[in-house]
Amino acid sequence: MSNKTYRQICSVARTLDVVGERWTLLLIRDLLTGPQSYSALLEGLPGLTTNLLAKRLRTLQEAELVEAIEVGDQDQKSSARGAYALTKAGRALAPALGALAEWGVKYAPAAGPDATMNHRWLLLVLARRYRTTRERWLVQLDSEGHQFQFRLGTDRFESQVGASWNADLVIHGAPQAIYDLFYDSASPADMLQAGHVTLAGPENCREQVWRDFQRAFGLGESEQ
């Protein structure tokens, strides 16, 4: 663990002793979506150097918030590769990060024009807001070449990175448009009309899935 400490008898201070360094909470945020390789973590955080990433991961491992794991076929060493995953203590930070995200929507300054977005973050937003619907559908989000699929109508939120199946609805949008859609800073109907988001998929169910999608994540409720 880092030698830096606030030296206070306070749970907030003791927590910040562990996760208060720059990049640390963002690493935990990204690992909340599942195990990731070193290169994937580095790619998802532009501006973070490889040396600093190694240092932060080492500190998190010493604090028992992150662990190194092997993923792939363990019977074939050539296909096994290293990755990092959160421990139980690391995953327990999810509610705190969710609260920080909601605070940021209300009070943090707007992102600058050169800001980037880690698209895996969307899965955290979706999981946090998900409510089941009566019908079962498969929805896909496309943004700048990144694809995610998730199901509606299930008791628990189910998602995957990529596009392995034919979706009932495909939602296309730039990162800022997707952000605005989920944080209700713009009306879904207005965004659709203005072309900020576009829809694709089978015509016989597209409108119904779009409505259920909005219900599942509480979008545009002021309009309904």
C-alpha positions as CSV (number, residue, x, y, z in Angstrom):
1,M,0.0,0.0,0.0
2,S,1.1,3.6,-0.7
3,N,3.1,5.3,2.1
4,K,0.9,8.3,1.7
5,T,-1.8,8.4,4.4
6,Y,-4.1,11.0,6.0
7,R,-3.4,9.5,9.4
8,Q,-6.9,10.1,10.5
9,I,-9.3,8.0,12.6
10,C,-12.0,8.4,9.9
11,S,-13.4,5.8,7.5
12,V,-13.5,8.3,4.7
13,A,-9.8,9.2,5.2
14,R,-8.8,5.5,5.5
15,T,-10.7,4.7,2.3
16,L,-9.0,7.5,0.4
17,D,-5.6,6.2,1.7
18,V,-6.3,3.2,-0.5
19,V,-8.3,4.5,-3.5
20,G,-7.6,8.3,-3.4
21,E,-4.8,8.3,-5.9
22,R,-5.4,9.6,-9.5
23,W,-6.7,6.8,-11.9
24,T,-7.4,4.4,-9.1
25,L,-11.2,4.8,-9.0
26,L,-11.4,4.7,-12.8
27,L,-9.5,1.4,-12.8
28,I,-12.0,0.0,-10.4
29,R,-14.8,1.4,-12.5
30,D,-13.6,-0.4,-15.6
31,L,-13.0,-3.6,-13.7
32,L,-16.6,-3.6,-12.4
33,T,-17.6,-4.6,-16.0
34,G,-15.5,-7.8,-15.6
35,P,-11.9,-9.0,-15.8
36,Q,-9.7,-7.2,-18.3
37,S,-6.2,-7.6,-19.6
38,Y,-3.4,-5.1,-18.9
39,S,-3.6,-3.8,-22.5
40,A,-7.4,-3.4,-22.4
41,L,-7.1,-1.3,-19.2
42,L,-4.4,0.9,-20.7
43,E,-6.4,1.4,-23.9
44,G,-9.5,2.3,-21.9
45,L,-7.8,5.1,-20.0
46,P,-6.1,7.5,-22.5
47,G,-3.5,9.6,-20.7
48,L,-2.5,6.8,-18.2
49,T,1.1,5.7,-18.8
50,T,2.1,2.0,-18.7
51,N,4.4,2.6,-15.7
52,L,1.7,4.3,-13.7
53,L,-0.8,1.6,-14.6
54,A,1.6,-1.0,-13.3
55,K,2.1,0.9,-10.1
56,R,-1.7,1.4,-9.5
57,L,-2.4,-2.2,-10.1
58,R,0.4,-3.3,-7.8
59,T,-1.1,-1.0,-5.0
60,L,-4.6,-2.3,-5.6
61,Q,-3.3,-5.9,-5.4
62,E,-1.5,-5.1,-2.1
63,A,-4.7,-3.7,-0.8
64,E,-6.5,-6.9,-1.9
65,L,-9.0,-5.0,-4.1
66,V,-7.6,-6.5,-7.3
67,E,-6.2,-9.9,-8.1
68,A,-4.4,-11.3,-11.1
69,I,-6.2,-14.2,-12.8
70,E,-5.7,-16.5,-15.8
71,V,-8.4,-16.6,-18.4
72,G,-8.7,-18.9,-21.4
73,D,-8.0,-22.6,-21.8
74,Q,-5.9,-23.7,-18.8
75,D,-5.1,-27.0,-20.5
76,Q,-3.2,-25.2,-23.3
77,K,-0.7,-22.8,-21.8
78,S,-0.3,-21.0,-25.1
79,S,-3.9,-19.8,-25.1
80,A,-4.0,-18.8,-21.4
81,R,-3.5,-15.1,-20.8
82,G,-3.3,-12.9,-17.7
83,A,-6.0,-10.5,-16.7
84,Y,-7.1,-8.5,-13.6
85,A,-10.3,-8.8,-11.7
86,L,-11.8,-7.2,-8.6
87,T,-12.0,-9.1,-5.3
88,K,-15.0,-9.0,-3.1
89,A,-13.7,-5.9,-1.4
90,G,-13.2,-4.2,-4.8
91,R,-16.7,-5.1,-6.1
92,A,-18.1,-3.6,-2.8
93,L,-17.1,-0.2,-4.1
94,A,-19.8,-0.3,-6.8
95,P,-22.4,1.6,-4.9
96,A,-19.9,4.4,-4.0
97,L,-19.0,4.7,-7.7
98,G,-22.7,4.8,-8.6
99,A,-23.3,7.6,-6.1
100,L,-20.3,9.5,-7.5
101,A,-21.7,9.1,-11.1
102,E,-25.1,10.5,-10.0
103,W,-23.4,13.4,-8.3
104,G,-21.4,14.1,-11.4
105,V,-24.5,14.3,-13.5
106,K,-26.0,17.0,-11.3
107,Y,-23.0,19.0,-10.2
108,A,-19.8,18.3,-12.1
109,P,-18.7,20.6,-15.0
110,A,-19.5,19.4,-18.5
111,A,-17.0,17.3,-20.4
112,G,-14.7,19.2,-22.8
113,P,-14.8,18.8,-26.6
114,D,-11.7,16.5,-26.5
115,A,-13.1,14.2,-23.8
116,T,-13.2,10.5,-24.5
117,M,-15.6,7.8,-23.2
118,N,-14.8,4.2,-22.2
119,H,-17.8,2.5,-23.8
120,R,-17.7,-0.4,-21.3
121,W,-18.8,2.2,-18.7
122,L,-22.3,2.0,-20.4
123,L,-22.8,-1.5,-19.1
124,L,-22.5,-0.2,-15.5
125,V,-25.1,2.5,-16.2
126,L,-27.4,0.0,-17.8
127,A,-27.1,-2.5,-14.9
128,R,-27.7,0.2,-12.3
129,R,-30.9,1.4,-14.0
130,Y,-32.3,-1.8,-15.3
131,R,-36.0,-2.7,-14.7
132,T,-37.5,-5.8,-16.3
133,T,-40.2,-5.5,-19.0
134,R,-43.1,-7.8,-19.9
135,E,-41.6,-8.8,-23.3
136,R,-38.2,-10.4,-23.9
137,W,-36.0,-8.6,-26.4
138,L,-32.4,-8.4,-27.5
139,V,-31.1,-4.8,-27.8
140,Q,-27.8,-3.7,-29.3
141,L,-25.9,-0.4,-28.8
142,D,-23.5,0.8,-31.5
143,S,-21.2,3.7,-30.9
144,E,-18.0,4.5,-32.7
145,G,-17.4,0.8,-33.6
146,H,-18.1,-0.4,-30.1
147,Q,-21.0,-2.9,-29.8
148,F,-22.9,-4.1,-26.8
149,Q,-25.9,-6.4,-26.5
150,F,-28.3,-6.8,-23.6
151,R,-31.6,-8.4,-22.9
152,L,-34.9,-6.9,-21.8
153,G,-37.5,-8.9,-19.9
154,T,-35.1,-10.8,-17.7
155,D,-35.1,-10.7,-14.0
156,R,-31.4,-9.8,-13.9
157,F,-29.5,-7.5,-16.2
158,E,-27.7,-9.7,-18.8
159,S,-25.2,-8.2,-21.2
160,Q,-22.2,-8.9,-23.4
161,V,-19.5,-6.9,-25.3
162,G,-19.8,-7.5,-29.0
163,A,-22.6,-8.5,-31.3
164,S,-22.9,-12.3,-31.4
165,W,-26.7,-12.4,-32.0
166,N,-29.2,-10.8,-34.3
167,A,-30.8,-8.0,-32.3
168,D,-34.5,-7.0,-32.2
169,L,-33.3,-3.4,-32.0
170,V,-30.0,-1.7,-32.8
171,I,-29.4,1.8,-31.5
172,H,-26.7,3.9,-33.1
173,G,-25.3,7.1,-31.7
174,A,-22.1,9.0,-31.0
175,P,-20.7,8.8,-27.5
176,Q,-22.1,12.2,-26.4
177,A,-25.5,11.2,-27.7
178,I,-25.5,7.9,-25.9
179,Y,-24.5,9.7,-22.7
180,D,-27.3,12.3,-23.1
181,L,-29.8,9.5,-23.8
182,F,-29.1,7.7,-20.5
183,Y,-28.8,10.7,-18.3
184,D,-32.0,12.3,-19.6
185,S,-30.4,15.6,-20.6
186,A,-32.4,15.3,-23.8
187,S,-35.7,13.7,-24.8
188,P,-35.3,10.3,-26.4
189,A,-38.0,11.3,-28.9
190,D,-36.3,14.6,-29.7
191,M,-32.9,12.8,-30.1
192,L,-34.5,10.4,-32.5
193,Q,-36.2,13.1,-34.5
194,A,-33.0,15.1,-34.7
195,G,-31.0,12.1,-35.9
196,H,-28.7,12.1,-32.9
197,V,-29.6,8.4,-32.4
198,T,-30.9,6.1,-35.1
199,L,-32.7,2.8,-34.9
200,A,-32.4,-0.4,-36.9
201,G,-33.8,-3.9,-36.7
202,P,-36.9,-5.8,-37.8
203,E,-39.7,-3.3,-38.7
204,N,-42.4,-5.5,-37.2
205,C,-41.1,-5.0,-33.6
206,R,-38.8,-2.0,-33.7
207,E,-41.2,0.6,-32.2
208,Q,-42.3,-1.8,-29.4
209,V,-38.7,-2.6,-28.5
210,W,-37.8,1.1,-28.5
211,R,-40.7,1.8,-26.0
212,D,-39.7,-1.1,-23.8
213,F,-36.1,-0.1,-23.9
214,Q,-37.1,3.4,-22.6
215,R,-39.2,1.8,-19.8
216,A,-36.5,-0.6,-18.8
217,F,-34.1,2.3,-18.1
218,G,-36.5,5.0,-17.0
219,L,-35.8,7.2,-20.1
220,G,-38.1,10.0,-21.0
221,E,-40.5,9.3,-18.1
222,S,-41.4,13.0,-17.9
223,E,-42.9,12.6,-21.4
224,Q,-45.1,9.6,-20.6
